[in-house]
Amino acid sequence: MTTETEQPLTIDELAARAGVTVRTVRFYGTKGLLPPPVIGPRRVGQYGREHLARLELIEELQHRGMTLAAIERYLARLPPDLTVRDLAVQRAVVASWAPESVETVSRAELERRAGRALSEEDVERLAAMSIVERGGGAFRVDPGMLRLGVELLDVPLSHETLLAARTALIEHSRAAARELSRLLRDAVAERDARDVRSLSARMHPLVVQALLTTFQRSLREELREWLDEEG
């Protein structure tokens, strides 16, 4: 579960990084929601970044009000070979199901949640992605997007490229959201306002998941064509 360049985590370290108890980690393990650890020296279980990303996804699902049975079904539908970045994307999608939530944390807490020390350049890049915002001596952070943003810090792209990519994503996603909203508004124009709110709440996660899946497939096709052209 870990690579040679990654420092494995003990169960205590994993629980601390995820902000849960050791008992919770063990409980998820017995339920099959969390893969078993690699057994290291002295029979000590070693956990990796995949465990942390999956644990954070499980916690996000719980915070959205999903029952344990519903979480099991959700995880069972995911591909078995999801990477840490894939799990972070899934968590970001789940976080979008609920109203936007921003927390104010200290620098130490921000780094604890990020799972690494953050340089000033790292913080600036996170701020450029609208994941972190400075506020006096504290930081306002979007918890659902933080893990994904931290993963992007290691992507070898310039600050300008990340900003341009973010702008493109925002412009196109807003255009898609506007068109989908118009279609749904026309479809429920004659319904009671309470029914419309209920339908909107149910449709939100489905639409977000559909957009994510469609975008992933489109991006994969574009990259395949680009690589084929490059020979």
N, C-alpha and C positions, 0 to 999 in steps of 0.2 A: 504493500500500500504506500510505501514511501520510496523516494529515490535516494541515491547516495549523497546528494547535496542537501537533503532535507533532514532536519533534526526531528526524530520521532518524539511523540508526546506520550507521557504517562496518562493514565486515566484522570488523575488529579489535575494535570496541566490542561488536558482536553476540556474538562468540565469548567475550569477557570476561564479558559479562552472563550467558551460558548456562553458563559454566564449562567450555568446550571449546576446542579449538585452531582456528585459522583453517583449517588443513588439513581438519579434520573438517567444518566448514561447507561448504567447497568440495566435499568428497566427497559430502555429502548433496545438494548442488545438482546435481552431475553425474548422480546417481541419480534425480533428479526428486522426491526426498522433500521438498525445500525449494524453494518458488517462486523464480524469478530476482529479483534486486533491481531497483529502479528506477534507471535510469542518470541520475545528476545531473550537476552542473557538473564539467568536467574529466574526464568519463567515469568518475567514481567511483560505484561501486554503493552505493545507499542502501537500508537495511533498516528495516522497521517493527516494531511490536508483534506483528503477525501472524506474522512470521518468528520472532521470539523465542518466542512461545507454541508454534508448531509444532516448533521445535527442541527445546524443553523436553519436549514430548510424545514426540518421537523418542528422546531420551535416556532418558526414563522407561521406554519400551518395551524399550530395550536393557538397562537395568538389571534388568528382569524376565525376562531371558534369551531374548527373542525374536530370531530370526535376521533378517538384513536382508530376506530374501524375505518373511518373515512380517510384518515392519513395513510393507513395500510393500503387501501385501494388506490389512492393517489400515487404512492411510491411504486406500487406493483405495475402501474401503467407506464412508468418511466423506463427508457432503455437501460439495460444493465451496465453499459460501459460509459456512463456519463462522466465527463471530466470535472475537475474542480470548477472550471469556468462555466460549464453547462449547469452545474448545480447552483452556482451563483446567479445565473440567468433565471433559473426556475424560481429561486427565492425572490428575485426582483419582480417577477411576474406575479407571484403570490402577494407580495407587499402592495402591488398596485390594486388589488381587489378592495382594499380598505381606503378610507380617506387619508390624504397625505399626512404623514406624521413626521415631525422633526423634533429631535432631542438636543438639549444643550449639555455638552460634556466638557470635561477638562482635557488638557493635552495628554495627560497620562491615560485617561479613560479612552480617548480616541485611539491612542496607540495600542492599548490593550485589546480593543475591539478589532482593530486592523490586524493584530497579530504580529506586529513588527514596529520597529522604530521608524518614524517618518521625518524625513529631512524637510527643510523649508520648501524645496522644489517640489517634493511629494505633495505637501499641503496645497501649494499653489495649483498643481495639476488637478487635485481633487476639487478645489474651489472652481477651477475652470469648467469642470464637468458638473457643477452645481450639486455636488454631493456634500461638500463641507463649506461652511461660511463662518468667517471669523466674526466674533462679537466680543470686544474687550479682551479679557484674558481667557475666554472660553470659546468653544466651537459649536455651532449648530450643525448637526449632521443628520442626513437621511439614512436611518439604519438599514432599510431594505436595499439600498444601493451601495452601501459602503464596501462590502466584500467584493462586489463586481468592480468597483472603482479601484480598489487595491490591486486586484489582478491586472487591471489595465496599466498600472504603473510600470509593470515589467515588460509591457509590449513595446518593442523598439520603434516607436513612432514619435515624431516631433510634437511639441506642444501645439503648434499651428495645425498639424494634421488632425489631432484629436479634436480641436475646436471646430475645424471645418466639418469633420464627421458628425459631431454633435449637432451642428447647425442643420446639416442635411437630414439627419434623423428626425429632428424636431419639426422641420418644415413638412416633410413627407408624412410623418405620423399625424400631424395636425390636419393635413388635408384628408387623410384616410378617416380620421375620427369625425371630421365635419361631414363627410359624405355618408358615413355609417349612421351618424346621428340624424341626418335628414331622412334617410330611408326608414329608420325606426320610428321617427316622429310621424311620418306619413302613415306608417302601418298601424299606429295606435291612436290616431287622431280622434277617433270616436270613443275611446275608452275612458273610464273613470280615472281621475288623477291618482288615486290610491293603487289601482291596478298597474298604471304606468310606472310608478315608483318601484313596485314589486318586480315587474318585468325587467326594469333597468338593473336592479340589484342582481337578478339571476343571470342576465345577459352579460354583465361586465366581465366576469372571469372567463366566460366562454369566448367572448370577442377578443380579449387580450391573448388568450392561448392560441386562438386561430390566427391572429396577426403574427404572433411569434413563430408559429410553425410555418406559415406561408413565407415569412421573411427569411427564415433559415434555409428553406428549400430554394428560394430565389437566389440568395447569396451563394449557396453551394453551386448552383448552375452557372452563375456569373464567374465564380472563381475557376470552375472547371473549364469554361470557354477561354478565359484569360490564360490559364496554364497551357491549354492546348495550342493557343496561338503562339505562345512563347516557345513551343516545341518541347 
